[in-house]
Amino acid sequence: MEKLHRSGEAEVRPDKYTFNTVIHAWAKKGGKEAAARAQKLLENMHSMYDSGDVEDAKPDTISYNVVINAIAKSGSKGAALEAEALLNKMHSLHDNGDPSIKPNVVTYGACIDAYAKSMDSGAAARADAILANMIRLYQADPLRNTDLRPNTYVFNTVINCWAKSRDPNAASKAEEMLVAMERLHSNGIRGVKPDAFTFTAVIDAWAKSGHRGAAARADQLLDKMEARYIAGDSDLRPNTFTYNAVINALAKSGEAGAAARAERVLQNMVNRHRMGGGDDIKPTTINFNTVLDAWAKSGGGRSAAERAEEVMEWMDRLHKAGNEDVRPDTITFNAVLDSWARSGDRRAPHRAEQILNHMQDLHHSGYGGVKPDTYTCKYFHLDNRFQFAETIIVIHSPTKTFFIFHTHRQHAN
């Protein structure tokens, strides 16, 4: 169309709708080339309008928003800075008298998304600052800047950016954003309301922080979320990701009672699914294995090892009852073996050998997903106050795997 128009075909000329459609097509394609082509088309729009050649080609807010979105999705280095530069250009053009190019909440959301996807150092802080500026502009003149009214999406994008960052204060910053959302919502901005994604992202930020007390805070946020959901807030329905984030946080915390708390969270998950919670709350082998890992690292001795076995038996019952997503696997058995290896109990070598035999029986019977591996073998160097040790030699043949044990016992001095 551009070539035809320039060659003298006056009736054939692209307008902003033509350009915006093509830019949108490039944005949907994604990638670095697509972002570059989208930017080039925007430049062409400005050039054709500024030259007086095609007045209808004047870019507008939609033109810029789609280009910023293309940049955000490009994955190219420096994309976030390019997106912010276009945001600033829009402000400059509008402030200098161009009413058709005015940043709105979609513009800010796309720019924030560019920082969220960049994983650059300081990206979360920059996304936070951009959102703060948008809120400042809106609150300064809500009538003139009604299109800058914040919403849940932009807050969630910044919170998720904090959750993915390596900033040591990421978890507290993410929770500050959650508190700000609740305050704005209570002050009448109905479009800013924490939802399940909001809480899950904050919980995930605490789970990844490694801070003392982080697991307890994640657990408290889940309790708050569940209470509000039960009270009627359907937007705060916890899902598999929510529960798994809390279980992971507790399992990694090393805090006293963490394993029991992780199991309680898992039990809540199982109960909710049993009562018709749907597939978004369906427990999986990963959830159970995480709880087993928590028991293994709990320092609970024999009782922890026995509890780990009970959890594995619970998995087996659920699987036999029809839950195909909860199926004991090699990792499950290895976690139980780890519990016994750490228990310090004199029965540990004998019990570990029984578990290994059970693994072998399941494997040879065709039970998929359960097969002793190098990690299984590692647990057969078990020490306690009687200094039991069992070493294992693995011999493979085309049809079988043989385990030869050499066991000795030395009483401690």
N, C-alpha and C positions, 0 to 999 in steps of 0.2 A: 504493500500500500504506500509506504514512504517513497519507494522508487517511482511508482506510477505518478504520485503527486508531484514529485520533483521534475518528472519528465514532461509535465504540462497537463496532466489529467486533473484538472481543478476539482472535479466532482468526486474524485477518489482521494480521500485524505483521512488519515487516522485521527481519532479524537481521544479524549482521556479514557473513555470506556474501552476503546480498542486496546490502548496501551495497558490499562489496568487488568484486562482479561489475559493478555499475554504474560504480563508480570506475574499474575497469579498462577498461571500454568507453570512458569519456571520455578516459582516458590514451592509448588506441590512436588515438583521433581526432586528437589533437594540436592545438596552437594555444593562444592565450591564453584563449579562452573555455572550452576544455576543462579547462585547468588551474584556472581559477577555479571551475568547477562541481565539479571533484574536491575542491578545498579546502572548498567549501561542504558537500558531502556528509560530509566528515570532521568538520566542525563539528557537523553534525546528529547524527552518531553519538554524539559526546561529550555533546551536549545531551540526547538521549533516554536515554542511560545514566545521566548524572548526576542527571536528574530522577526516576530510578527507574521511568520509564515502560516502557522496554524494556531489560531487563538483557542480553538476547542481542545488543543492538546495540553492545556495547562494542568500540571499535576495537582492533586488534592491530598487530603489526609489519608484517604484509602490507598493512594499510590505509595505514599511513604510507609504506611503500615505494612503493606504486603512486602515491600522491599526489606524492611527491618526484619520481618518474619523469615524471609528467605535467608538473610544473613545469619539469624539466630540458629537456623537449622543446618547451616553449611558445614559446621565443624571445623572451619578454617581458623588458623591462629590469628588472633587479633579481631575476631568477629564481634566480640562484645564491645570493643572500643569503636568499631565502625558503626555498630548499631546506635551507640550512645551519641556519636558524632552527628548522625542523621536526626536523632531526637533533638539535639541542641540546634541544628539547622532549622528544624521545623519551628522551634520557639522563636528563633531569630527572624524568620520570614513572617511569622504571625505578628510579632511585636513591631515589625516594620510596615504593617498595614495590609498583609495578605490574609484575608479572613477564611480562605478556602483551605489553608494549611495550618491546622491547629492540633497539637498533640492531644490525644484523649487517653482513656484508661487502656484501650487496646494497644496504643503506641507504647505506653509505659510497660504494659504486660509483656510485649514482645521484646523490649529492650532488657527487661529483668530476666526473661527467659534466656536471652543470649548469654548473660553472665552465669546463669544457672547451668547452662550446657557447656560453658567454657572450661570449668574446673581450674581456672587460673588462680594463682595466689591472690588473695584479697577479693575474689569475685563476690563472696557472700557479703562482705562489708560494703562493696560498691552497689550491689543490688539493694541492700538495705537502705543506703543513702538515696538512691533513685526513688524508691518507694516513699521515703520520708519527704522528699521534695514534692512528689505528687500530692501527698496528703496536705502538706503546707499550702500549696497553691489552691487546693479545693477548699480548705477551711478559711483561707483568706477571703474568698469570694465564691461561696457555694452556688450562687445564681449564675454568675458569669462562667464559672468552671464546673458546671454540673456534669460535664462529660469527663471530669477527672475524679468523679466519685469512686472511692476505692471499693474493691469487692474481694470476695473470698479467694478467687483465683490468684490475684497478684500477691496476696499475703502468703498463700500456700507455696507459691513459687519461691519467694524469698526464704521461707522457713525450710523448704526442701534444699535450697542452696546452702543454708547454714548446716543442715544435717549432713550434707555431703562434704563439707569443708573440713580441713584439718586444724582449724582454729581452736586453740585450747578452751575458748569460751563459747564455742559453737552451741552447746546444749542450752546454756543459760540465755544466750541471744535468741535462740529459737523459741524458748518458752516466753521470753519477753514479748515476742511477736504474737504469741497465742493470747497473752494477757491483754495486749493492745487491741486485738480483734474483739475480745469479749467486752472491753470498755467501749469501743466504737459502736458495737452492736447495741449495747445497753443505752447508749446516747442517741439512738435513733437511726443509725446507718444500717438499715436492715440487710443490705447486700453483703455486709461483712459479718459472717457468722462462722465460727469454727465448725468443721465437719470431721468425718472420720479420717480423712487424709491429713488434716491439720494435726490432730492428736497423734496419729501414727508417726508422722514425720518428727514431731517433737520427742516422742518416745524413742524413736530410732536414734535421734541425736544424743539422747542420754545414754542409750545402750552402747553407742560407739565411743563415748567420751572417756571411759576408763576412770572417771572421777570417783572418789570415795563417796558412797551413798547414791551413786547414779542409778543402780539397779532398783533401789528402794523408791527413788523418785519416779522411775518408769512405771513401777508397779502401782504407785499412788495415782498416777495419771490414768492408768487403765481402770482403776477402781472408780475414779471420777467419771470417766467416759461411760462405763457400764451403768453407773447409777443414773446418769442423765438419760441414757438410752431406755432403761427400764421405766423411768419417769415419763417417757413419751417423746423424747427427742430422737426421731428416726434418723436424723443426719449423723448421729454419733454411734451408729452400730459398729462395734468392733469387728474386724475381719481377720483372716489368717495372718496377714502381714503384721497387724497390731499385736496379736497374741505371740507370734514368733519373735517379734522384737523384744518383748518383755521377757520371754523365756530365755532368749539369748543373753540379755543383760544380766539376768539372775545367774545363769549358768557360768558366765565369765567373771562374776563379781568376787567369788571367793568369800562372800560374807556369810556369817553364821546364819544357818537356817535357810540359805538361798535355795538349796535343792528342794526342800519341802515346799517353799513358796512357788518355785517353778512348776512343781507337780500340781500345786493347787490351781495355778493358772491353766495348766493343761487340762485339769479335770473340769474347770469351768467351760473350756472350749468344747470338750467332748459332750458335756451336758447340754450346751446350747445347740450343738449340731443334732443331738438326739431329739431335742424338742422342736425340730423343724427349722433349724438355723440356716439351712441352705448350703450349697457347695462353697460359698465364700468364707465359711467358718469351719469347713471340714478338716479335722486333724489329719496329719500325715506322718509318715515314718520319720521325717526330719524333725518334727516337733517332739516326738517321743525320744529320738536319739539324743536331742539336745538336753532333755531332762535326765537321761541316763548319764550323759557326760557330767552334768551337775552333781549327781550322786557320786560318781567316781571321784570327783575332785573335792568332795565335801569334807573329807577327813573324818568321816563317820564310822570308820572301821567296819567290823563285821555287819553291824546293823545297816549300814549304807549299802554294802554289797548285797545283802539279802533283799533290801528294798529295791535295788536295781533289778534283781531277778524277778521280783513281783511286778515291776513295771513292764518288763519284757513279756511276762505271762499275760498281762493286761492287753498288750499289743496283740498277742496271738489270739486272744478271745475276740477282740474287735474284728480282726481279720477273718476269723472263722464265721463271725456273725454277718459278714458281707461287706465290710469296709476294705476295699481293695487298695486304698491309699495308705492303710496302716498295715504294713507287712514287715516283720522282723527281717533284717538283712545282715550282711557281714559286719557292718558298722555297729549294729545293735548288739550282736554277740561280743564284739571286741570291747564295747563300752562296759558290758557286764564283766568281762574278763579283767578289764582295767580296774573295776571296782574291787574285785578280789585281790588283784595284784597290790593295790594300795591299802588293803584292809589290815595287814599285819596279823591276820588270824592264822592259827596253825592248820586249820582245815583248808586254807586257800589253795594249795597245790592240788589236793584231791578234788575239790569242787571245780577248779579250773579244768582239770582233765575230763571230768564228767560233761562240762559244757562243750569242750572241744569234740568229744565223742558224739554229742547230740548234733553239733554242726555237721560233722562227717555223715551221720545218718541222714540228716535232711538233704544234704548235697547229693548223696548217692541215690536217694529216693526220688530225685528230680525236682526238689523244692528250689525254685530259682532264687538267685540273689544271696544265697548263704553258702559261702565257700571259704574255708580257712585261707588266710593270706599271710604275708610277712608280718603284718601287725599282730595277727593272732599268735604267731610263733613268738613274738617279742615278749608276750606276757608270761611265757613259760620260763622266765628267770625271776622267780618269786622269793623274796627274802622277808623273814620275820625274825622274831626273837629266838626261834629254834633254827634259824638259818637253813630253811628248806631251799632247795634249788632243783629245778627240773629243766634240763636242756632238751631241746627238740631237734631232731635231724629230719629234714624233709627230703623224701625221695619221690620223684615224679616218674610215672610210667604213662603210656598212652591212654590207659583206661582208669588208673587209680592214682591217688596221692597217699603215700605211706608216711606215717609219723612214728618215729622210733624214739622212745623216751629213755633218758638216762637219769635216774633219780638218786639223790643222796641226801643224807640228813646228818647235820653236825649240830650238837647241842652248844648253845652259847656258853661262853665262860661265865 
